[in-house]
Amino acid sequence: MPRLAGLQLLRALAALMVLTGHVIAEAEHYFTVDLAGDRIPWTRGVDIFFVISGFIITLSAARHADRPGAFLWRRLLRVAPLYYLFTTLMVAVLVLAPSAAKETELDPVQILSSYLFLPYERHDGRIAPVLSPGWTLNYEVFFYALAALALTLPRPFRVLAAALVTLSALSLLRPGNPALVFWTNPLILEFLFGIALARLWQRGYRRPSVMLALASGALGLVLLAALDSTPLPRFVAAGLPAALLVAAGTLFCPPGRLPLQRIGDASYALYLSHRFALRLLTLILLPALPPGAAWIYVALACTASIAVALITHIAVEAPLMRAFDRPARRGLPA
């Protein structure tokens, strides 16, 4: 699969949205103000990530159709090393400086479930791992496992789509088990939107056009903001606009380098690391800033988090990927 500049731009957009939402929330909390822009659904960048994942995993699974084990192993090698690194860092913070961690307690069962990508209901009722942004990784790895299982059956993508629809329908039974609550959340249908876009891609439905890409992307952003306050379920209110954005970056985006490519490359590192950068910066900055400096805090915190992510990507993530990619390409886990 060629490297798609549009997808890298969308990765950057999604990661920057999540970062901005978290930074604004921190600023409002510490400066006790309401900031303009806090009504924008920044954290819906996660939904863009899920649709992107559905698209990418479909194309990746098609390349490993006869090797489901190799497919699953390569996906785990892509997400697990950096996630384990920051999860371990979070555990170290909980052990050595528990007062520096917000809303997270030292719970051995939660820590074990975090490393195993298993849903766990923590003390405040939220189903999340010890590294709280990692809740999306629990969905991702669950999706990878479903895709690997589907590859062992005829017509795997139809099987995968049927599995996602069936699981989401089971949410109507209101299961009481936290893992079942998590795995049957209709949010998983956002992966299905990505699968649909990838199937269109595979069948040659590509219409590179700047106008089409801009129109689809603009409509997606407008709907993302407009539908957020409606009672529609999240997979509709955020998932469908996210699908329009991913269509803009895949089916309609012409080839060529686009802005924010470096941040797109470092988007995974930004997603996992920004909480650490933000917390550290909060401890350093807050005593030095005057009461009305909320927007200064937002600007500095976003800039510092992006810088940390770029350094992490270049110095840690990229070398890890190269180290793990070589033996994987030799087919060791096939």
Rosetta silent file (secondary structure, phi, psi, omega in degrees, C-alpha in Angstrom):
SEQUENCE: MPRLAGLQLLRALAALMVLTGHVIAEAEHYFTVDLAGDRIPWTRGVDIFFVISGFIITLSAARHADRPGAFLWRRLLRVAPLYYLFTTLMVAVLVLAPSAAKETELDPVQILSSYLFLPYERHDGRIAPVLSPGWTLNYEVFFYALAALALTLPRPFRVLAAALVTLSALSLLRPGNPALVFWTNPLILEFLFGIALARLWQRGYRRPSVMLALASGALGLVLLAALDSTPLPRFVAAGLPAALLVAAGTLFCPPGRLPLQRIGDASYALYLSHRFALRLLTLILLPALPPGAAWIYVALACTASIAVALITHIAVEAPLMRAFDRPARRGLPA
SCORE:     score description
SCORE:     0.000 S_00000001
   1 L     0.000  129.122  178.353    0.000    0.000    0.000 S_00000001
   2 L   -67.167  152.826  177.795    1.434    3.421   -0.916 S_00000001
   3 L   -74.634  120.269 -173.996    1.980    5.920    1.850 S_00000001
   4 L   -95.461  118.385 -179.646   -1.003    8.245    1.705 S_00000001
   5 H   -63.076  -35.241 -179.960   -0.273   11.879    2.484 S_00000001
   6 H   -62.977  -37.708  178.319   -3.947   12.487    3.202 S_00000001
   7 H   -67.996  -38.372  178.709   -3.975    9.862    5.932 S_00000001
   8 H   -64.644  -38.436  176.632   -0.884   11.360    7.562 S_00000001
   9 H   -63.306  -41.396  179.299   -2.564   14.760    7.558 S_00000001
  10 H   -67.742  -36.203  175.163   -5.651   13.232    9.182 S_00000001
  11 H   -60.536  -44.698  178.334   -3.515   11.501   11.798 S_00000001
  12 H   -61.719  -45.634  179.473   -1.974   14.847   12.641 S_00000001
  13 H   -58.928  -46.796 -177.936   -5.399   16.498   12.768 S_00000001
  14 H   -62.723  -45.547 -179.119   -6.810   13.780   15.050 S_00000001
  15 H   -66.134  -39.793  179.104   -3.862   13.881   17.458 S_00000001
  16 H   -67.889  -34.063  176.651   -3.856   17.693   17.575 S_00000001
  17 H   -63.814  -47.840  179.493   -7.589   17.720   18.272 S_00000001
  18 H   -61.201  -45.263  178.489   -7.213   15.362   21.235 S_00000001
  19 H   -58.446  -48.791 -177.581   -4.247   17.351   22.526 S_00000001
  20 H   -61.489  -42.310  179.370   -6.075   20.684   22.230 S_00000001
  21 H   -61.411  -43.424 -179.778   -9.146   19.340   24.001 S_00000001
  22 H   -68.628  -38.462 -179.755   -7.122   18.025   26.917 S_00000001
  23 H   -67.715  -43.291  178.751   -5.046   21.207   27.220 S_00000001
  24 H   -62.064  -41.413  178.185   -8.124   23.461   27.183 S_00000001
  25 H   -61.680  -40.991  177.864   -9.757   21.289   29.848 S_00000001
  26 H   -64.339  -44.081 -178.813   -6.642   21.578   32.013 S_00000001
  27 H   -62.766  -42.929  179.392   -6.483   25.347   31.531 S_00000001
  28 H   -63.985  -36.436 -179.803  -10.147   25.786   32.458 S_00000001
  29 H   -68.055  -48.151 -173.577   -9.656   23.663   35.560 S_00000001
  30 H   -80.071  -30.416 -179.583   -6.572   25.393   36.873 S_00000001
  31 H   -98.458   -0.364  179.797   -7.466   28.952   35.864 S_00000001
  32 L    47.421   52.910  177.794  -11.188   28.526   36.715 S_00000001
  33 L  -134.048  161.942  169.934  -12.307   30.132   33.456 S_00000001
  34 L  -103.837  118.381 -176.798  -14.439   29.175   30.459 S_00000001
  35 L   -94.199  143.133  173.254  -12.351   29.441   27.306 S_00000001
  36 L   -61.946  133.670 -178.961  -13.703   30.189   23.853 S_00000001
  37 L   101.796   -7.330 -178.191  -13.519   27.026   21.841 S_00000001
  38 L   -74.407  -10.972  176.844  -14.232   24.620   24.662 S_00000001
  39 L   -86.380   -8.955  175.664  -17.527   23.680   22.980 S_00000001
  40 L   -71.592  134.141 -177.224  -15.691   22.340   19.938 S_00000001
  41 L   -77.069   68.578 -175.544  -15.623   18.505   20.150 S_00000001
  42 H   -57.009  -43.128 -173.655  -11.837   18.287   20.194 S_00000001
  43 H   -71.423   -3.657  174.490  -11.676   14.787   21.624 S_00000001
  44 H   -72.057    0.411  169.601  -13.627   13.446   18.655 S_00000001
  45 H   -58.227  -28.612  177.012  -10.233   13.161   17.035 S_00000001
  46 H   -59.234  -38.479 -179.319  -10.339    9.647   18.510 S_00000001
  47 H   -66.249  -34.692  174.948  -13.211    8.802   16.153 S_00000001
  48 H   -63.254  -42.312  177.450  -11.075    9.860   13.197 S_00000001
  49 H   -58.885  -41.259 -177.678   -8.375    7.478   14.444 S_00000001
  50 H   -65.970  -41.268  178.575  -10.875    4.598   14.587 S_00000001
  51 H   -67.220  -41.469  175.535  -12.058    5.124   11.006 S_00000001
  52 H   -57.377  -43.247 -179.101   -8.438    5.425    9.839 S_00000001
  53 H   -62.203  -43.056  177.416   -7.675    2.170   11.630 S_00000001
  54 H   -58.526  -39.058  179.095  -10.548    0.389    9.896 S_00000001
  55 H   -66.079  -51.465 -175.155   -9.179    1.568    6.554 S_00000001
  56 H   -66.427  -43.869 -176.909   -5.557    0.617    7.211 S_00000001
  57 H   -64.463  -35.373  177.324   -6.282   -2.729    8.851 S_00000001
  58 H   -61.816  -45.246  179.637   -8.446   -3.819    5.925 S_00000001
  59 H   -69.098  -38.310  178.185   -5.630   -3.180    3.457 S_00000001
  60 H   -66.776  -42.442  179.976   -3.051   -4.752    5.775 S_00000001
  61 H   -64.019  -35.815  179.195   -5.211   -7.828    6.370 S_00000001
  62 H   -62.818  -32.966  178.823   -5.682   -8.256    2.614 S_00000001
  63 H   -75.011  -21.033 -178.767   -1.894   -8.499    2.225 S_00000001
  64 L  -116.337   33.520 -173.553   -1.738  -11.183    4.922 S_00000001
  65 L   -58.367  -31.934 -178.506   -4.868  -13.075    3.926 S_00000001
  66 L   -97.989    5.096 -178.713   -3.089  -16.440    4.140 S_00000001
  67 L  -138.524   70.211 -178.547   -1.123  -15.559    7.305 S_00000001
  68 H   -60.692  -33.628  178.187   -3.468  -14.307   10.040 S_00000001
  69 H   -64.320  -42.686  178.517   -0.851  -14.950   12.715 S_00000001
  70 H   -65.058  -39.434  177.599    1.684  -12.788   10.926 S_00000001
  71 H   -59.470  -50.006 -177.829   -0.906  -10.058   10.464 S_00000001
  72 H   -64.624  -40.094 -179.607   -1.785   -9.970   14.170 S_00000001
  73 H   -62.989  -43.849 -179.323    1.859  -10.101   15.216 S_00000001
  74 H   -65.734  -37.414  178.264    2.817   -7.185   12.997 S_00000001
  75 H   -66.334  -40.405  178.067   -0.083   -5.103   14.316 S_00000001
  76 H   -65.191  -39.013  177.696    0.944   -5.810   17.904 S_00000001
  77 H   -64.667  -26.129  179.444    4.538   -4.883   17.089 S_00000001
  78 H   -75.039  -39.983 -172.096    3.247   -1.590   15.741 S_00000001
  79 H  -103.116  -29.998 -169.660    1.263   -0.526   18.799 S_00000001
  80 H   -72.062  -45.896 -173.212    2.535   -2.455   21.819 S_00000001
  81 H   -56.003  -49.552 -178.707    6.183   -1.379   22.326 S_00000001
  82 H   -69.126  -37.007  177.634    5.543    2.364   22.684 S_00000001
  83 H   -63.730  -43.399  178.205    2.338    1.755   24.629 S_00000001
  84 H   -63.409  -36.842  179.322    4.168   -0.554   27.040 S_00000001
  85 H   -61.539  -48.979 -177.768    6.888    2.044   27.460 S_00000001
  86 H   -75.933  -28.347  173.455    4.465    4.783   28.504 S_00000001
  87 H   -65.261  -43.246  177.661    2.358    2.387   30.568 S_00000001
  88 H   -63.483  -39.182  176.464    5.493    1.398   32.483 S_00000001
  89 H   -62.515  -39.567  178.345    6.342    5.069   32.926 S_00000001
  90 H   -65.571  -41.349  176.554    2.849    5.639   34.321 S_00000001
  91 H   -61.468  -40.885  178.438    3.243    2.755   36.757 S_00000001
  92 H   -61.917  -39.765  177.518    6.558    4.250   37.873 S_00000001
  93 H   -63.258  -42.570 -179.824    4.838    7.578   38.512 S_00000001
  94 H   -63.772  -32.391 -179.854    2.142    5.841   40.579 S_00000001
  95 H   -80.714  -44.881 -171.382    4.797    4.102   42.669 S_00000001
  96 H   -91.787  -31.985 -177.400    7.302    6.926   43.075 S_00000001
  97 L  -144.068   66.309 -175.290    5.138   10.066   42.931 S_00000001
  98 H   -59.094  -27.598  179.789    1.449    9.134   43.283 S_00000001
  99 H   -69.017  -17.512 -179.910    0.442   12.739   43.972 S_00000001
 100 H   -82.603   -9.576 -179.336    1.588   13.658   40.434 S_00000001
 101 L   -99.394  132.741  178.325   -1.022   11.349   38.872 S_00000001
 102 L   -95.632  131.668  169.403   -4.578   12.570   38.429 S_00000001
 103 L    63.609    9.257 -178.996   -7.556   10.246   38.899 S_00000001
 104 L  -122.776  133.412  179.655   -5.400    7.088   38.731 S_00000001
 105 L  -115.566  160.668  178.935   -4.594    4.802   41.639 S_00000001
 106 L   -78.383  104.712 -177.596   -2.082    1.987   42.036 S_00000001
 107 L  -129.192  108.421 -176.164   -4.168   -1.106   41.290 S_00000001
 108 H   -56.929  -37.372 -179.416   -2.222   -4.302   40.421 S_00000001
 109 H   -68.267  -39.949  177.090   -5.170   -5.863   38.576 S_00000001
 110 H   -64.161  -38.726  179.233   -5.642   -2.748   36.479 S_00000001
 111 H   -63.506  -46.367  178.967   -1.936   -2.689   35.687 S_00000001
 112 H   -61.809  -44.904  179.332   -1.973   -6.329   34.545 S_00000001
 113 H   -63.348  -30.864  178.754   -5.087   -5.786   32.447 S_00000001
 114 H   -63.870  -44.599  179.641   -3.427   -2.731   30.890 S_00000001
 115 H   -69.125  -25.060 -179.143   -0.507   -4.784   29.587 S_00000001
 116 L   -93.560    1.107 -178.560   -2.910   -7.434   28.284 S_00000001
 117 L    59.763   37.112  179.762   -5.179   -4.870   26.538 S_00000001
 118 L  -105.396  137.179  178.474   -8.156   -6.104   28.559 S_00000001
 119 L   -63.072  140.837 -179.777  -10.974   -3.760   29.667 S_00000001
 120 L  -144.957  131.355  179.080  -10.989   -3.055   33.404 S_00000001
 121 E   -87.046  113.920 -175.953  -13.392   -1.002   35.487 S_00000001
 122 L   -85.759 -174.912 -170.189  -11.328    1.186   37.782 S_00000001
 123 L   -59.998  -29.474 -177.375  -12.246    2.770   41.115 S_00000001
 124 L   -93.512    8.687  178.152  -14.227    5.670   39.613 S_00000001
 125 L    90.313   -9.270  179.501  -16.351    3.432   37.387 S_00000001
 126 L   -81.192  139.174  176.471  -14.529    4.259   34.179 S_00000001
 127 E   -91.063  101.915 -174.316  -13.347    1.357   32.014 S_00000001
 128 L  -159.106  152.332  175.455   -9.777    2.374   31.238 S_00000001
 129 L   -78.205  179.129 -177.859   -6.183    1.167   31.606 S_00000001
 130 L   -64.340  -33.800  171.475   -3.628    2.716   33.913 S_00000001
 131 L   -92.971   98.745 -165.408   -2.537    4.971   31.040 S_00000001
 132 H   -55.934  -38.359  177.342   -5.968    6.482   30.468 S_00000001
 133 H   -62.982  -13.337 -178.796   -5.637    7.357   26.744 S_00000001
 134 H   -70.543   -3.112  176.839   -4.919    3.670   26.226 S_00000001
 135 H   -59.005  -31.611  178.382   -8.640    2.864   26.292 S_00000001
 136 H   -70.194  -30.566  178.089   -8.557    3.334   22.538 S_00000001
 137 H   -67.625  -33.353  175.435   -5.737    0.779   22.289 S_00000001
 138 H   -61.063  -39.859  175.419   -7.982   -1.772   23.980 S_00000001
 139 H   -67.827  -41.852 -177.997  -10.454   -1.251   21.139 S_00000001
 140 H   -61.050  -49.112 -177.251   -7.707   -1.350   18.523 S_00000001
 141 H   -67.115  -35.598  174.509   -6.218   -4.649   19.695 S_00000001
 142 H   -60.866  -42.381  177.678   -9.701   -6.158   20.013 S_00000001
 143 H   -64.269  -41.276  177.599  -10.324   -5.125   16.396 S_00000001
 144 H   -60.317  -43.113 -179.366   -6.993   -6.639   15.318 S_00000001
 145 H   -63.918  -42.386  176.847   -7.935   -9.928   16.993 S_00000001
 146 H   -61.111  -42.794 -179.609  -11.327   -9.970   15.261 S_00000001
 147 H   -64.102  -41.051  179.224   -9.647   -9.271   11.912 S_00000001
 148 H   -63.904  -41.829  176.992   -7.116  -12.072   12.450 S_00000001
 149 H   -63.863  -40.518 -179.850   -9.916  -14.518   13.278 S_00000001
 150 H   -63.388  -31.639 -179.587  -11.870  -13.405   10.226 S_00000001
 151 L   -66.289  -17.318  178.261   -8.847  -14.129    8.017 S_00000001
 152 L   -83.968   -2.754 -175.086   -9.164  -17.817    8.904 S_00000001
 153 L  -118.436  160.258  174.648  -12.643  -17.932    7.330 S_00000001
 154 L   -64.027  149.230  179.911  -14.016  -17.514    3.796 S_00000001
 155 L    47.600   62.229 -170.640  -14.912  -13.940    2.832 S_00000001
 156 H   -60.784  -33.723 -175.800  -13.124  -12.505    5.844 S_00000001
 157 H   -74.915  -31.124  172.981  -14.208   -8.884    5.425 S_00000001
 158 H   -68.013  -39.780  177.971  -17.877   -9.816    5.328 S_00000001
 159 H   -63.228  -43.413 -179.537  -17.306  -11.910    8.445 S_00000001
 160 H   -64.158  -43.844  178.272  -15.516   -9.022   10.141 S_00000001
 161 H   -62.374  -43.226  179.508  -18.275   -6.568    9.251 S_00000001
 162 H   -63.845  -37.148  179.688  -20.937   -8.998   10.499 S_00000001
 163 H   -65.510  -42.039  179.512  -19.023   -9.505   13.746 S_00000001
 164 H   -64.722  -42.725  179.590  -18.842   -5.758   14.415 S_00000001
 165 H   -65.741  -43.563 -178.704  -22.558   -5.282   13.710 S_00000001
 166 H   -63.852  -44.787 -179.924  -23.525   -8.280   15.844 S_00000001
 167 H   -61.960  -43.949 -179.432  -21.385   -7.203   18.786 S_00000001
 168 H   -65.334  -34.111  178.130  -22.744   -3.673   18.707 S_00000001
 169 H   -66.419  -29.953  179.838  -26.311   -5.031   18.593 S_00000001
 170 H   -66.384  -17.190  177.724  -25.597   -7.006   21.764 S_00000001
 171 H   -63.464  -23.308  178.600  -25.225   -3.701   23.598 S_00000001
 172 H   -65.024  -20.785  178.013  -29.031   -3.511   23.506 S_00000001
 173 H   -80.483   -5.737  179.457  -29.042   -6.365   26.044 S_00000001
 174 L    50.849   64.681  179.371  -27.177   -4.055   28.464 S_00000001
 175 L   -63.067  148.439 -177.858  -24.563   -6.565   29.652 S_00000001
 176 L   -91.819  -23.710 -179.581  -23.340   -6.048   33.196 S_00000001
 177 L   -69.292  130.179 -177.688  -19.798   -7.346   32.770 S_00000001
 178 H   -56.688  -39.171 -179.885  -17.365   -4.430   32.174 S_00000001
 179 H   -64.640  -41.895  178.948  -15.540   -6.295   29.397 S_00000001
 180 H   -69.036  -37.273  174.963  -18.806   -7.041   27.574 S_00000001
 181 H   -57.825  -43.670 -177.296  -19.959   -3.457   28.067 S_00000001
 182 H   -68.699  -50.310 -172.893  -16.704   -2.306   26.477 S_00000001
 183 H   -74.042  -17.700  178.580  -16.543   -4.780   23.593 S_00000001
 184 L  -102.329    6.922  177.849  -20.192   -4.333   22.569 S_00000001
 185 L   -60.890  127.325  179.649  -20.101   -0.540   22.543 S_00000001
 186 H   -57.763   -8.487  175.012  -21.507    0.615   19.156 S_00000001
 187 H   -56.070  -27.350 -179.082  -18.385    2.780   18.888 S_00000001
 188 H   -65.171  -15.209  177.191  -16.779   -0.252   17.215 S_00000001
 189 H   -66.970  -18.187  176.476  -18.941    0.463   14.156 S_00000001
 190 H   -64.764  -30.462  172.271  -16.526    3.278   13.344 S_00000001
 191 H   -61.781  -37.278 -179.444  -14.050    0.569   12.322 S_00000001
 192 H   -62.427  -36.465  177.326  -16.733   -0.635    9.914 S_00000001
 193 H   -62.331  -40.574  177.514  -16.809    2.779    8.226 S_00000001
 194 H   -65.891  -38.349  176.605  -13.085    2.478    7.617 S_00000001
 195 H   -60.153  -44.441 -179.451  -13.543   -1.034    6.225 S_00000001
 196 H   -61.247  -42.480  178.631  -16.146    0.266    3.773 S_00000001
 197 H   -64.809  -39.170  179.432  -13.803    3.017    2.566 S_00000001
 198 H   -66.748  -36.959  178.261  -10.961    0.519    2.151 S_00000001
 199 H   -66.126  -36.745  173.925  -13.152   -1.802    0.101 S_00000001
 200 H   -63.672  -41.975  178.050  -13.979    1.108   -2.189 S_00000001
 201 H   -59.431  -47.563 -177.594  -10.251    1.832   -2.431 S_00000001
 202 H   -62.850  -29.936 -178.943   -9.485   -1.800   -3.294 S_00000001
 203 L   -89.529    8.493  173.900  -12.099   -1.771   -6.037 S_00000001
 204 L    86.487   11.064  179.790  -10.548    1.261   -7.660 S_00000001
 205 L   -82.949   82.817  178.337  -13.051    3.884   -6.567 S_00000001
 206 L  -129.619  128.490 -178.171  -10.584    6.735   -6.292 S_00000001
 207 L  -128.049   74.499 -178.091  -11.341   10.222   -7.553 S_00000001
 208 L   -58.719  118.333 -178.604   -8.292   12.404   -6.833 S_00000001
 209 L  -161.027  125.487  178.794   -9.590   15.949   -6.787 S_00000001
 210 H   -60.449  -40.799 -178.274   -8.655   18.909   -4.642 S_00000001
 211 H   -66.256  -44.302  178.726  -12.228   20.173   -4.781 S_00000001
 212 H   -64.048  -41.547  179.855  -13.737   16.835   -3.790 S_00000001
 213 H   -63.628  -44.229  179.726  -11.218   16.404   -0.967 S_00000001
 214 H   -65.925  -41.042 -178.881  -11.855   19.912    0.370 S_00000001
 215 H   -65.701  -45.936  179.970  -15.632   19.526    0.104 S_00000001
 216 H   -65.144  -42.358  179.431  -15.681   16.145    1.849 S_00000001
 217 H   -65.866  -43.357 -179.932  -13.262   17.317    4.540 S_00000001
 218 H   -64.662  -42.816  178.722  -15.126   20.576    5.168 S_00000001
 219 H   -62.991  -39.684  178.037  -18.475   18.779    5.379 S_00000001
 220 H   -61.686  -43.533 -179.939  -16.973   16.283    7.803 S_00000001
 221 H   -67.181  -41.251  179.525  -15.657   19.026   10.096 S_00000001
 222 H   -63.125  -45.718  179.988  -18.933   20.965    9.996 S_00000001
 223 H   -67.133  -34.789  178.333  -20.964   17.860   10.833 S_00000001
 224 H   -59.754  -41.166  178.649  -18.537   16.863   13.568 S_00000001
 225 H   -76.916  -40.138 -174.043  -19.206   20.174   15.309 S_00000001
 226 H   -72.333  -35.608 -174.606  -22.921   20.408   14.480 S_00000001
 227 L   -87.685   -8.376 -173.804  -23.906   16.883   15.522 S_00000001
 228 L   -64.017  -33.210 -177.176  -21.937   16.783   18.758 S_00000001
 229 L   -90.575    4.395  179.887  -24.723   18.358   20.822 S_00000001
 230 L   -87.643  163.341  178.431  -27.451   16.119   19.373 S_00000001
 231 L   -80.672    8.280  178.886  -28.781   12.972   21.070 S_00000001
 232 L   -62.694  147.011  176.020  -27.503   10.817   18.223 S_00000001
 233 L   -61.581  154.436 -172.803  -25.248    7.916   19.239 S_00000001
 234 H   -61.112  -37.006 -176.953  -21.560    8.687   18.998 S_00000001
 235 H   -65.924  -19.399  174.642  -20.879    6.313   16.115 S_00000001
 236 H   -91.024  -52.659 -173.849  -23.343    8.395   14.067 S_00000001
 237 H   -65.456  -34.431  179.692  -22.665   11.910   15.389 S_00000001
 238 L  -111.015  -33.483 -176.340  -18.889   11.538   15.259 S_00000001
 239 H   -67.948  -43.795  179.917  -18.291    8.380   13.227 S_00000001
 240 H   -67.030  -44.794  173.214  -20.030    9.461   10.032 S_00000001
 241 H   -58.987  -38.439  177.657  -18.305   12.898    9.937 S_00000001
 242 H   -63.125  -37.215  177.944  -15.017   11.106   10.613 S_00000001
 243 H   -63.956  -37.842  176.336  -15.752    8.807    7.666 S_00000001
 244 H   -64.062  -39.017  178.112  -16.202   11.853    5.421 S_00000001
 245 H   -65.662  -42.405 -179.987  -12.839   13.171    6.601 S_00000001
 246 H   -69.396  -34.282  174.169  -11.123    9.849    5.934 S_00000001
 247 H   -61.420  -40.126  178.085  -12.777    9.665    2.510 S_00000001
 248 H   -61.092  -39.072 -176.612  -11.300   13.094    1.803 S_00000001
 249 H   -83.482  -10.471 -176.866   -7.831   11.862    2.788 S_00000001
 250 H  -119.751  -62.487 -174.613   -7.983    8.571    0.893 S_00000001
 251 L   -74.087  -29.525 -172.268  -10.463    8.395   -1.988 S_00000001
 252 L  -112.230  -18.055 -174.384  -10.299   12.054   -2.994 S_00000001
 253 L   -74.170  123.461  176.195   -6.916   13.409   -1.887 S_00000001
 254 L   -67.194  155.412  177.714   -4.451   13.854   -4.783 S_00000001
 255 L   -67.760  158.262  179.732   -0.909   12.510   -4.247 S_00000001
 256 L   130.552  157.905 -177.270    1.778   14.847   -2.999 S_00000001
 257 L   -73.781  138.902 -179.280    3.204   16.102    0.237 S_00000001
 258 L  -120.163  166.433  177.967    0.807   17.932    2.547 S_00000001
 259 L   -63.944  161.257  173.703    1.288   20.071    5.672 S_00000001
 260 L    65.916   19.669 -179.018    1.752   18.513    9.121 S_00000001
 261 H   -62.116  -39.256  179.723    3.322   15.327    7.743 S_00000001
 262 H   -63.496  -41.502  178.610    5.905   15.237   10.544 S_00000001
 263 H   -68.359  -34.711  174.444    3.197   15.534   13.170 S_00000001
 264 H   -60.884  -42.742  176.914    1.261   12.831   11.338 S_00000001
 265 H   -60.863  -36.448 -176.660    4.303   10.566   11.570 S_00000001
 266 L   -96.791   13.322 -173.551    4.534   11.327   15.299 S_00000001
 267 H   -62.989  -38.320  179.065    0.778   11.207   15.959 S_00000001
 268 H   -66.538  -42.746  176.656    0.908    7.943   17.916 S_00000001
 269 H   -63.336  -38.371  178.739    3.746    9.247   20.051 S_00000001
 270 H   -65.584  -42.064 -178.931    1.818   12.490   20.581 S_00000001
 271 H   -62.463  -42.225 -176.439   -1.306   10.620   21.623 S_00000001
 272 H   -81.217  -30.739 -171.852    0.532    8.503   24.199 S_00000001
 273 H   -94.705  -17.061 -167.553    2.987   11.077   25.523 S_00000001
 274 H   -66.073  -28.979  178.111    0.983   14.277   25.745 S_00000001
 275 H   -63.758  -37.739  178.795   -0.468   13.543   29.179 S_00000001
 276 H   -68.510  -47.188  179.364    3.046   13.292   30.615 S_00000001
 277 H   -61.930  -41.160 -178.356    4.241   16.468   28.928 S_00000001
 278 H   -66.311  -43.141 -179.667    1.086   18.281   29.958 S_00000001
 279 H   -65.481  -44.197  179.700    1.289   17.194   33.592 S_00000001
 280 H   -63.665  -42.978 -179.542    4.956   18.107   33.905 S_00000001
 281 H   -65.652  -35.480  177.869    4.402   21.459   32.252 S_00000001
 282 H   -61.978  -44.135  179.903    1.462   22.137   34.556 S_00000001
 283 H   -63.970  -32.466 -177.347    3.635   21.584   37.627 S_00000001
 284 H   -85.620  -42.963 -170.620    6.304   23.906   36.216 S_00000001
 285 H   -79.259  -42.284 -170.845    4.199   26.593   34.548 S_00000001
 286 H   -54.004  -43.624  179.286    1.301   27.205   36.891 S_00000001
 287 H   -65.333  -21.397 -174.852    3.317   28.810   39.698 S_00000001
 288 H   -95.416  -14.459 -175.610    4.969   31.154   37.181 S_00000001
 289 L   -95.788  143.943  176.258    1.909   32.303   35.231 S_00000001
 290 L   -70.681  163.748 -175.359   -0.436   35.135   36.271 S_00000001
 291 L   -57.077  -32.635 -175.653   -4.136   34.315   36.886 S_00000001
 292 L   -95.104   21.390 -173.081   -5.312   35.541   33.465 S_00000001
 293 L  -101.486   34.897 -176.128   -2.761   33.639   31.405 S_00000001
 294 H   -60.714  -42.805 -177.637   -4.912   30.668   30.416 S_00000001
 295 H   -72.502  -29.168  173.506   -4.304   31.065   26.689 S_00000001
 296 H   -63.898  -43.076  176.980   -0.568   31.448   27.242 S_00000001
 297 H   -59.455  -45.181 -179.206   -0.704   28.168   29.123 S_00000001
 298 H   -60.234  -46.307 -178.158   -2.630   26.538   26.246 S_00000001
 299 H   -63.759  -46.368 -179.049   -0.121   27.742   23.649 S_00000001
 300 H   -66.811  -39.878 -178.231    2.936   26.692   25.665 S_00000001
 301 H   -67.215  -42.337  177.875    1.444   23.344   26.645 S_00000001
 302 H   -64.071  -44.451 -179.330    0.491   22.443   23.058 S_00000001
 303 H   -62.589  -46.727 -179.283    3.894   23.496   21.735 S_00000001
 304 H   -64.261  -40.269 -179.751    5.788   21.578   24.404 S_00000001
 305 H   -64.642  -39.898  177.656    3.658   18.447   23.930 S_00000001
 306 H   -65.522  -41.842  179.179    4.270   18.468   20.175 S_00000001
 307 H   -62.194  -43.963  178.182    8.014   18.929   20.725 S_00000001
 308 H   -61.854  -41.302 -179.435    8.114   15.993   23.171 S_00000001
 309 H   -64.775  -42.831  178.987    6.172   13.845   20.707 S_00000001
 310 H   -63.124  -42.378  177.814    8.512   14.635   17.809 S_00000001
 311 H   -63.853  -43.211  179.233   11.547   13.822   19.943 S_00000001
 312 H   -62.084  -41.624 -179.964    9.899   10.616   21.141 S_00000001
 313 H   -64.115  -46.153 -175.918    9.082    9.594   17.585 S_00000001
 314 H   -71.957  -42.873 -172.275   12.578   10.258   16.268 S_00000001
 315 H   -90.124  -23.055 -174.083   14.570    8.953   19.240 S_00000001
 316 H  -122.187  -59.010 -172.172   12.358    6.111   20.486 S_00000001
 317 H   -64.658  -49.707 -176.954    9.438    5.077   18.266 S_00000001
 318 H   -62.266  -46.105  176.115   11.186    5.029   14.875 S_00000001
 319 H   -60.867  -38.517  177.331   14.211    3.007   16.141 S_00000001
 320 H   -61.658  -43.425 -178.745   11.844    0.558   17.876 S_00000001
 321 H   -64.567  -40.712  178.033    9.861    0.115   14.691 S_00000001
 322 H   -64.681  -40.597 -178.551   12.982   -0.515   12.642 S_00000001
 323 H   -65.654  -39.822 -178.743   14.249   -3.029   15.195 S_00000001
 324 H   -83.199  -23.272 -174.358   10.983   -4.963   15.281 S_00000001
 325 H   -74.427  -33.990 -176.722   10.216   -4.643   11.586 S_00000001
 326 H   -61.131  -54.287  177.961   13.284   -6.502   10.315 S_00000001
 327 H   -65.976  -31.897  178.933   12.533   -9.895   11.905 S_00000001
 328 H   -63.986  -38.242  179.733    8.808   -9.473   11.207 S_00000001
 329 H   -68.175  -24.480  177.657    9.532   -9.005    7.506 S_00000001
 330 L   -79.490   -0.040  173.168   11.511  -12.238    7.539 S_00000001
 331 L    78.679   26.113 -177.751    8.277  -13.958    8.481 S_00000001
 332 L   -57.889  -43.071 -175.912    9.302  -15.269   11.903 S_00000001
 333 L   -95.251   18.910 -174.781    5.782  -15.349   13.355 S_00000001
 334 L   -61.384    0.000    0.000    4.002  -16.513   10.204 S_00000001
